[in-house]
């Protein structure tokens, strides 16, 4: 049961966006700016970072929502998504993304956990300042999203088949399409 | 040294907002919506929650920035701000705020740490659904802000006298005044 009165027909974050449209606006804009860009990191890479941090934070709803979005960008390659979550160092991804996932894991623990050495490794693998920036903020933002969704004990669908249809909507229309219009 | 090329004349979050104006817009709107309202929780209470979470996350810049803003709303009562941070259970604040600070401390650990019993105590002390919602999201948002500021190793002024002038600007003009205009 959610800790506050939310529409029980809506899952996770969607129930919160419906509850507080005034908050949904800035959160939707933040998600679109951070996750709906191929400038530097691809949209697939951004979603993989968010999915991995959600896994580390044990947020079932966000992990499966964003895992399905990442898979959508990766020709439905759920094996790759799951490999990244469980053991990214041996997954079929670039050395740059591996280094940035290491940074994201540190951010999940706390901002001060990120080391100069981790950043040096990421930059040696080709990460730009913007890639480092986006990785840190995506990881930090999922530390917010995950706590928002689970801290209010929102409704979490356990049927994994319910996530891909929502993922397709995001891939086609962005996060704005899930956010009520704020006047 | 910051992990990326930031304007060294600007401290903490301000250097990040200048670096990425496209991100500054949604973050400023989120801060204004969450922190610049007396609907339910007062602005002072909202800033106390943010200050306390920043303390728990060991984010010197955010703790002192938002502690100074809270003090501004509380007739410069820094003793109260420091008492809340160190031992809120015995500070001169309402039982409702004490119960909500307990919820915020759980959110800082992780969303699933919030218990039904904590929420029941907060509601018995007069917290509405919106108060609980805002507490959880403020705590979650500071888990993002703190990680963003420290995860990129931004410049952190150690001179505590540098914080009150910035706090006064926020109290007078809101967070929008600190955010570059995005067209």
Interface residues (C-beta under 8 A of the other chain):
Chain A: X3 X4 X5 X16 X19 X20 X22 X23 X25 X26 X27 X29 X30 X33 X34 X57 X58 X59 X103 X106 X107 X110 X111 X112 X114 X116 X119 X129 X130 X132 X133 X136 X137 X139 X140 X141 X143 X144 X145 X146 X147 X148 X149 X150 X151 X152 X153
Chain B: X3 X4 X5 X16 X19 X20 X22 X23 X25 X26 X27 X29 X30 X33 X34 X57 X58 X59 X103 X106 X107 X110 X111 X112 X114 X116 X119 X129 X130 X132 X133 X136 X137 X139 X140 X141 X143 X144 X145 X146 X147 X148 X149 X150 X151 X152 X153
